[in-house]
C-alpha cells in the first residue's frame, strides 16, 4: 500500500500535494495515511461520519432555513465525491503520482514539478474570488453563523477535490510537453557519422516511447475514479452554472442590483474555472501528442540509418495507434469543444427560463 509519506520529499510542490491531501481528509474525503488496515478503517469511519453529519445538516438547512438553491448542487457534489473516495480509496491517485515520479527518474527528467505556473494562477484567482465572495456573504446575507460555516465548508471541500483533479491532468500535460521537447532535441544525423551517435539516438527514441506508454498506463489506472468524479461534476456543475447564470441575469438585467450581480460573478468565475480547467489541460495534452507525431515524422524523413528509421517508425506507429484522448463514459470526448457546448446549453436554458418567467406574463 502506498501512502503520501512513502514518496513525498522536501520539495515545495510535493509538500503542497501533501497539504492538499490532509486538507481533503479534514473535510471528509478519504486519504490513505497509513499501511495499517485498522487505521485505514478508522479513517474511513471518520470520513463517513463527517460526510453524514454535513449531509444531514445541509439537508436541514435547505429544508428549514431556505429553499432548494445553488448550494444544494454543491452539497450533492460534496457527498457523492466523498462516497467515491470511501468506496474506491485514493490508492489509484497515489499510484499515479508515484508512477510518474519513477518514470521521471528513469528517463532522466530532473526537477519536474507537480504544480506549475498555470496551477498557481488558478489557485490564486480562485482563492481571491472565493475570499471576496465569503467576505460579502458575511457582511450582507447570512442569517446565522451555522449557515455560513456550512457554505464555506462545502465550497472549500469541493474546491479541493477540483484542484486535485486539475493537478492530475496538469501533471500529464507537463510530462507530455517535456517528452515532446526531449524527442525534439534528439539528434538525428542526416549522414552516418558514427555508431555511438546513432546508438544514443535509438536509445532516446526507445526511452521516449516507453515513457509515453507508462504515462498513458498511469492515467488508465485512474479511469474508474476519474469517470465517477467527472460524471458527478458534469451533472451538478452544469445545473449550478445554469442557475447562477440565470440569477446573474435576473439581478443585473431585471432587478438592477449591480453589487449583488458582481458578487455572483465572483462566485460563477471560480466555479467555471474549476470545471473547465481539466478540459483545457486535456486539449493541451492532445496538442502535444500531435506535435510529437509531427516531430517523429520529420525525423524519419531526415534519418539515413535503417535501424534508427525503424525505431522512429515504430514509435510513430504506436503513438498513432494509441493516441491520447479522454472520453466520458466512452461517449463524450473531453476537449475544448465541450466548453463551448456547455456554454451554449447554459445560455439556451437561461434564455428559455427568462422567457417563461418574464415574457409569458
N, C-alpha and C positions, 0 to 999 in steps of 0.2 A: 504494500500500500504506500502511495506517495502522499506526503504532506508538504505544505508550503515551506516548512523549516528544512526539508530534505534537499532542497535545491536553491534556496534563496541565499544571496551573499550580501555583502555590504554595499552593493551597487544601489544608487539612489532610486532608479526606476524599478528595480526589483523590490526595494523596500516599499515603494508606493503600491505595488501589487499586493504585498503582504498587508498593508494598512487597509486597502480596499476589501481584502478578504475578511479581515476581522471586523470591519465596519458592517459588512454584509451579515456576518454572524450575529452581531449585536442586534441587527434589525430583523432577525428571524430566518435568515437564509442559511441552509446547512453548508458548513465548510469543514473539511477534514483537518483536524488539528492534531491527531494522534493516530498511531498504528494500533492502539488498543481498541478492540471491539466494544468493550464495556464503555469506554469514554465516547466512542462514536455513537452508541445507542443513547447515552445520556445527552449528547449534543443534539441528536435528532428529537428526543423528547422535549428539550428546551425549545427548539425551533417550532415544533408542533404546538407547544403551549403558548409561545409568543404569538404565533400566527393566528391561533384560535382566539386568543384574547383580543387582538386587534380586529379580527373579522367580526366578532360579536359586538365589540364597542362601536365599530364602524357601522354595523347594521342598525344598532340602536340610534346612533347619531343621525343616520339617514332617515329612519322612520319616525323618530321623535323630535329631533331638533330642526330638521329641514327635509325637504322632499328629495327625490332622486335627482342628483345633479352630476356635474362633471367629475367630482371626486369619487363618485361611485365606480366609474370605469377604472380609476387608479386603484381603488380598493380591490376590485376583481383582479386587476393586473398583479397586484402585490400578492394576493392569496394564491393565485394559480402558479406564479413563479416560485414561491416558497414551497408549494406542493411538488413542483417539478424537481427541485433540488433535494427534497427529502426522499423522493422515490428513486431518482437516478444518481444522487450524490454529485459531488463536484470532482470525482476522480477523473473523468474524461478531460476536464479542463486542466487539471494538474498534469496529466499525461501529455497534453498538448504543449504546455509551456516547457516541461522538462524535455520533451522530444525535440522541440525547436532549439532549445539551448544545446542539446547534444549534437544535433546536426550542424549548428553553427561552429562548434569546436572542431568537428570532423573536417569540414570543408575549409576551415581556416578563417572564418569571418570573426573579426575581433571587435569588441565594443559595440555590439549590436543591441540597440535599446529596445525595450518593450513598449515604451511610451515616447512617441516622437513629438515634434513641434506641433503637428496638427492636433494631437490629443491634448496637449497643454492649452491650445487655443480653444478647443471645445470645452475643456474643463473650466477655463477662466470665464468664458462667455456665459455658460450655463450657471456657474456659481454666482456671478454678478447679478444675473437676471432673477435667479431664484431668491437671492438676498433682498433685492428691491421688491419683489413680489411679497415676501414674508413681512417685510417692514410695513408695507402698505396695508396688508391684511391686519397686522397688529393694531395699527392706528385707527382703521376705519371700520372693519367689517365684523370681526368675530365677537359673538356674544359671551363666550366662555373660554377659559384657558384650555379646558379639555378638548374643545372643538379645534382650537388652533394647534394643539400638540398632535392631535390625530392627523391633521392635514400635513404638518411638517414631517411627521414620522413616515407617513406613507409615501409622500413625494420623494423624500430622501432615499428611502429604501428602493423604490423603483428606479430612481436616477442611478444608484449604484449598480443595479442589475444591467441597465442600459449601458453604463460605462464599461462594464466587464465585457459585454457583447461587442462593443465598438473596439475595445482593445484587441480582442481576438482577431477581428478582420483587419485591424490596423497592423498587427504583427505579421499577418500573412502578406499584406501588401508590401510592407517594409522589406521582408525577406525576398519576395519576388523581384522587387526593384533592385536589391543588392545582387541577386542572381543574374539579372539582366546585365548589370554593369560588369560582373565577373566574366560572363561569356563574351561581352563586347570587348573586353580588354585582353581576351585570349589571343595570343599571337598565332596568326595563320600565314605561314610563309607562302609566297607565290611560287618560288622555286625551291627545290630541295637543297638546303644549305647545311643541314646537319641533323643526324638522327636524334641527338639529345633534345633539340628544339621541337622536333616532331613528336617525340615521346611525351614531352611535357604538355604539348597542346592536346594530345589524345587523352592524357590523364585528366586534364582540366575539363574536357568535354564529358568524360565519364563521371567525374565528381559533380558537375552541374546537373547531369541527368538524374543521378541518384538523389541529389538534394531536392530537385523538383518533385521527384516521386515521393520522397519522405514528407515533404510539405503537404502534398495533397492527401497522403495517408493520415497525417496528423489531423487535418481538418475533417476527414471522413470519420475518424473516431469520435468526433463531436456531433455527428449528424443527428443522432436521436434527440439529444438535449437541445441542440440549436433549433431543430424543426419544431419542437414543442414550444420553446420560447418565442420564436418568430411567429408562430401561429397565434399565440395569445396576444402578442404585441400588435400584430397586424389588425386584429379584430377590435380590441379595446381602444387602441390609439387612433384608429380611423374614426370610430364613433366619437372619441373625445375631441379630436381636432375638428370634426364637423360641428359639434356642439359649441366649441369655443369660437369657431368662425362665425356661427350664427349669432352667438351672444355679442361678438365684437361688432358685427353689422347692426344689430339691434340697438346697441348703446351709442354707436357713433353716428349712424345714418338716421335713426328714428328718434331716439331719446336725447341725442346731442350731449351725451355725458363724456366729455373728452378725457378727463382724468381716469375714469374707470376703464374706458376703452384702451387707453395707453397701458394701464396695468395688465389688462387682459392680453395685450400684445407681448408683454414681458413673460406672461405665462405660456403663450402659444409658441413663441420662438424657441425656447429650450426644449419643449416637447417635440416640436417638428425636427429640431436639430438632432436629438437623440434617436428619433425614429428613422430619419433619412440618412444619418451618417454611415451606418453599415452598408447601405445600398451604394453610397458614393465610393467607399473603400472596395467593395466588390467590383464595381465598374472600373476603378483604377487598377485593380489586380488583373482583371481581364485584359486591359490595355497593355499592361506589362508583358503578359503572356504573348500577345500578338506581336509585340516588339521583339520578343525572344525568337519567335518564328522567323521574323524578317532578318534578324542577325544571323541565325543559323543558315538561312537560305543564301545570304550574301557570302558567308564563309565557305559554303560548299562550292560556290562559283569561283572563289579565289584560290581554293586549295588545289594543289597539284599532286599531293601524296594520296595514294589509294587507301591506305589504312585510315588516315585522318578523314578523308571524304566518307568512308564507310561509317565511322563513328558519328560524324556530323549528320549524315543521312538517317542513321538510327535514332539519334536524339530528336531530329526534326519530325520523323515519323511518329515517335512516341508522344511528343507534345501535341501533334495533330490528332492522334487517336485518343489522347486523354487531355483535352484542353480544360482549363479552369472555368467552371461555371457553377453557379449555385442556384438551385430552384427550390421553391417552397412547395412541399407535397408533390414534387416531380411534375408540377404543372405551371407554376408561376415563377418565371425567372426573376431573380433579384438583380436588377441593374438600374441604370439611371432612368430608364423609361417608366419604371414603376412609380417614381416620384411624380412625374407628370400625370400618369394615370390616376394616382391617388388624389392629386390636387384637382384634377378635372372632376372626379366623382364628388369630392367635397364641395366644390363650387356648385355643381349641379344640384346636390341635395340642399345646400343652403339657399339657393335661388328658389327652388320648389317650396321650401319651408316658408320663406318670406312671402311668396305669392299666396300660399294657403292662409297665412296668419293676417297679413296686412292688406292684401288686394282682393280678398274674397268677401270682405265686409261690404 
